[in-house]
Amino acid sequence: MPKASIIITTYNRPHLLPRAIASACASGQDVEVIVVDDASSDETASICQSTRGITYVRLDRNQGVAGARNVGLVASRGEYISFLDDDDVRLPNSLDEQIEALRKTPEAMLCYAKAIPAVASGKQSEPYPAHCPQGDIFWKLLVRNFIPCGTVVVRRTCVSRVGLLDDSIPGIDDWDIWIRIVELFPVIAMEMPVIIWRQSTPASAQGSSRTVELIALGRRRFRDHWMKLPRAVNATRAERHEAWRAFSRNIAEHLTWETLSALRQAQAGRGLTSAQTLLRLHPGALLSVLRRWTRASTIITLMTAGTGRNDLANAKTRFKQIRSDAPRQ
Amino acid sequence: MPRVSVIIPTHDRPQLLTRAVDSARVSAVDVEIIVVDDASSDGTAAACAQLTGIKYVRAERNQGVAGARNIGIFESTAKYVAFLDDDDLRLPGSLDMQADLLDQHQDAGFVCGAMIMADQDYQPTGEIVRPRHAGGDAFWELLELDFPVMPLCTLIRKDCFSTVGLLNRQVTSIDDWDIFTRIAELYSVIVVDEPVGVYRQPTPFSGQGSSARAIQLQLATRHQLKLLQLPRAAAAPLMQRRKIRRRAIRRVSENLVWNAGAKYLPQGRFSPALANVAVALRLDPLIAVRPNGYKTVAKKLIEKMGVR
C-alpha cells in the first residue's frame, strides 16, 4: 500500500496535465498519483493511458471538481492524501517533508504550506499566504480561505470523520472541507512553498463574474452551515459576531477590489455587478473598507497599479499581502 | 482484498444495529462489514466496540444517509458494494449469490433481488416485493419511476462509482433512485427473483411512512428533470422525454391518492391523507377529472363505512 496519494483532477487541459503529473510523481517517495479525468472530451484520455506509473480514473459523466475529487478519494489507498489541480506544479520532495511533519505531530490532521503564485505568462510573485497560522485556526479560516488547496496534505482517517467534499458548492468545496477539519482538529503549517500556483490573469474570464458569484455562495455557506457547526454554536455571541463582522469586511474588500479592477479595465458591466452586490450585501461594511483603503501602504499599491495596466496582477498580490499582514482586532 | 463490502450507516439505534451486522456476516463468505456511525449521540460507539470483525468509522458531524454511504464507499476495499440499513437484514448467502452473477456478467452495474416485508419484530408479513423488471437495460424504466430498486436488495459493482460519480447528497432520501438511474444509464442490470433481504416496515403511526413519502415523491418528480438531462435521455426525441415526464407525474400522483385512500383514511388519519391529495393535485391537476384515483378512494371509504 502506498504511503501517500496525490489526486489530480483534470478537465480538458491536456497541454498542462503532463507537467502536473511529473511534478506529483517527483514530490515524494512511495507516492500514488491518481488522475481523475472529469469526462474530458479531448485527448486527455490517450495522454493518461500512455503515461506510466499513474492510476487513471475516467468519469463518463462530468461531476465538477468536488465530485471528481471524491471519486479520486475512493480510488486512493494512501495514508496521506493531497489534491493537485491540473495546472499546478508540486515542488520536488515537498510531499515527503509535509508527511514527515505530520508524522511528528500525531494529533494534527492537516498540514498546509505556501504556494508560489505565477500568472499564466510565467511571472512569479511572493509566496502566499504571507502568514501561516498553526494549531487551532477555526476562527481565522472562517473569515478567509488562506489555504491554497494544492498545498494541503490530510490524513486518510480524518476524511471519514468529517465527510467527503460537498459537490453542491463548486469553487468553495475545498474551503468547506478545511473548515470541517479545523473545527475538530489542530493543523500544522509550514513556511516553505510547496506548489507553484497558476493564477488566472485578471483579464481572463475566470476572474470576473465568477468572483462575485463565489462571494455570494460563500456568504450563504457561512450563515447556513459554518455558523451551525457545534463549535460555532457553542461559542459566545461576541465571538460569533466578530467572525461575521470580519467575514463581511473581507468580502466587502474583495468586492471593492473587484469593482475597481473592472473599472480600470473599462468593463462597466462587470463593475456594476460587483458594486451592486457589494451594496446589497454590505452597505455598512463600506465605511470600514474606506478607512483601511486610505492607509498609506494601500494608496501606494493602488498608485503602482495605476502606472500601468500590466502591473495589475502584481498589485493585487501585493495588496493581498498587505491585507494579510495587517493585524486583525 | 475482500469480495464484498456491506455498508451499514447507523444513527442512534444500537439495539437494532447488532442484528443487522450479524445478518451481514453470514450473507457472504468473504465479506467486509463497514459500520458508518453518522454522529450518533448514544451508545452506538460502545455497542460497535463489542462487535468483532467490523470496520467502524465515525462521522463526527451528521452527514445524512447519502453522505454516510459515501464515507462507506470511501472506506471500502472490496470489488462489490452493498448498502444495508441498520434496521434491515440480509439473508444468508445472498451476497455470494449476487456477487457470482456480477462475476459472470462483466457489463452489469448492479444486481437486484426481491425482499421479504416484515413487521417491527422482524416477523414476515407474508408479502414479498419482487423487482418489476426482466433485467438488461433498465434506464428508461428507472427514469420513469416505473422500476423501484430497493438499496437493501442490491449489490453494486464499485467501479461504477468511478464512472458516474458518488451518491448525491442534495437529494438525500431519493439518493438511491438517483444513483441507480445514473448507473443504469451506462450499465446493464441483473434481476433475480429470489428474496435477498428482510425489510422492517416502519409502524403505520411513525412519521416515516406518511408525509415523508409525499415529500420524497415530490422531490423525485423535481429531480427527474435533472436526470432527464443525462446524455442518454437528452439525446432521446423530445416526444419520448415528454412522455416519460407525463407518465412519471401521473404515476406519482396516483400513488399519492392511492396512499391517501387506502392507507390513511381507513386509519382515520385525515391530515396526511389531505397532504397527499394536495401534493397530487399540485403535481397533476388533471387527476381530479381522471376516474382512477377517485375509484380507489371511494371504494376504501365505502369499505370503512360498511365496517362501522
Interface residues (C-beta under 8 A of the other chain):
Chain A: V36 V57 R58 L59 D60 R61 Q63 G67 A68 N70 V71 L73 V74 A75 V159 S160 R161 V162 G163 L164 D166 D167 S168 R180 L184 L229 P230
Chain B: V36 V57 R58 A59 E60 R61 Q63 G67 N70 I71 I73 F74 E75 K158 F161 S162 T163 V164 G165 L166 N168 R169 Q170 R182 E185 L186 L230 P231
